[in-house]
Amino acid sequence: MPIRKPQPNIYPESLIDMVRPSADRHWWVLYTMTRREKDLMRQLKARGVAYYGAVYEKKTRSPKGRVRTSLVPLFPSYVFLFGDDNERRTALRTNCVAHTDPVPIAVPFTEELQQIDKLLRSGLPITPEARLEPAETVFVNSGSFKGLIGTLIRREKENRLVVAVSFLQKGASIELNDFEVDAIR
């Protein structure tokens, strides 16, 4: 079976940098059928509907020791659509979506997606965080992630910065030195 080309995880390319939610157009969380995220993104792009689906590289080792790299969803079963109710209905007609939820305009959703996207574009190893733990909120003051806000957790003798999408209560983490952050009080 031929391998498909990687699906763009954002359409249009500058989506999360240019969006301004309003009463008509805002973010929708699309809950997909199992393992249908990439299929949904492919169909939304073909129909000209703006979306963001966070994917990261996951490396696994086969029983014979071969390293395999896959692009997998950071948030399994979720794709984020930016549009109006007609675009939401277009997504529902793909037969990939189980249900949708509107994201309230008051939620800083765009900013959280921008932070997640910055982590993903860095090329550093990302760890999905399925359950967020209460921890100290920090501001990154130096390095390639300067300006990000997240929580600092300690796991297995390393400090990790967790950047979250609060609406989903999920996020991603990267290894970070403690001198690169300042606590937010």
N, C-alpha and C positions, 0 to 999 in steps of 0.2 A: 504494500500500500504506500503510495507516495506521501511524503511529508509536506504539509501545507506551509506556506510562508507565514512568518509571524504576523499576527493581526495587530494593527495599531491599537494601543490601549486608550487612545484619546482621539476624538474627532469633533471639531477641527483641532489642529495641533495647538493653537493658542487659546483653547476653550477656558481653562481655569484662570488664565491671566486676564481675560477680557469680560467675563460675565458679571452682570449686576442684576441680582434677583429683584423681581418686581411682582406686583399682584398677578400679572399675566404670565410671565415666564419665570420659573424658579426651578430648583432642584427637585427631582423625584428619585426615590430609592426604588429600584426595580429588583424584586426578589425573583431570581430565575429558577427554572426547573434544574434538577441536579445535573451538574457538569455541562451546562448550556451557556455559560458566560461568553465564551469566545464566539459561539454561533450567533448569539444575540448581538454582540458588537459588530460582527460582519454584516448582519442584516440591517442594523441601524445606520451604519456607514453607507451602505448601498442606497438607503432611502433618504440620506441627507439629514439625519437626526443627530444632534449633538449629544455626546456621551463621554463618560470617563469610567474606565474599568481598571483598577490598579492591579498590575501583574508584576511578578518578580522572578528572577532566575533561581531555580531550585536545583541543586546538584545532588544526585544520588549515585550510589555505587552498585553495579550489578554483582551477582554472585561470583563472576569471574574477575572482578576488580575493575571493570571498565567504568569510567565516570560518564554519567549521562546528565545533560543539562536540559531542563524543561522550563517553559514559561508557564507559571501557575498563578491563579488569582490570589491576591493578598487577602481579599475578603470573599471566601467561597460563597457562591450563590447571590452575589450583589453586583450590580452595575448601576452607575449613577447617570441619570438623564437630565439634561438641562433643556427645558422647553415648556410649552403650554399643554393644555389638556388634549389637543389634537395630536401632538407628538407622543404623548403618553399612550393614546389609543393606538397609534401606529406601532408602538412597541408591543402592546398587548396582542396585536394581530400577527406577530411573528411566531406565536406558539412556543416561545421560549420563556415567557414571564408567567409566574404563578400569581403574584399580586404586586401592587405598587403602594407606596406611601409618600405623601408630599413632605418635604422638609420645610418646617416653618422658617419664614424669612428672618426671624430674630436669631436663629441658630447660626453661628459663624462657620457654616459648612464649607464655603469656598476657601476660606483661609486654612481650614484643616486639610482640605484636599491639596492645596498648594504645598503645605508642609510635607504631606505624604509623598507627593510627586517629587519634591526635592530630594527626599531620602532615596526614592527608587532610581532617580537619574544619577545619583552619586556613583553607582557601580559597586558600592560596598556591600558586604553580606547583610541581608535583612532577615530579621526574625519576626514572623507574624505573632501578634499578641492577641489571643482570643479572649482572655479575661483580664481586664485592667485591675491593677492593684492600687490601693491608696498609697501614694508616695509623695515626695517633695517636688513641687512645681519649680522648674528652673528655666532660665533664659540662657541660650548658648551665646557666649561673648567672644569666641574666637574660632578659627578653623573654617572648614568649608561649609559648616552648617550654622554659621553666625546668623543670629536673628530668629532662629527657631525657638518655639516654646514647647515644652513637654514635661514629662516627669522623669526623675532620675531614680532608677532602681538598681539594686546590687544583686547580681545573680552569678553564681559560680565564680567568685573572686574577680568579677569584672563589673564596671559601671556601664549601664545601658541607658540610653535616652529613648523613652517611649513617646512617640507622637501618635495621638489618638484621633479618631473620628467619634466625637462624643455621642452623636445621634445613634451610632451602632454599638457603642461601648466596645470597640475593637480598635486595634492600631498596629503599628510596626515599631521595631526597636533596632538600634544599632549600637555598637560598642563606642564608648566615648570616654575621654579622660575627665576626671573630676575637676581639673583646673580650667577646663574649657567652659564651665557653666557657673552662673551666679543664681543663688536662691531668690525666688520671688516671694516677697512677704505680703 
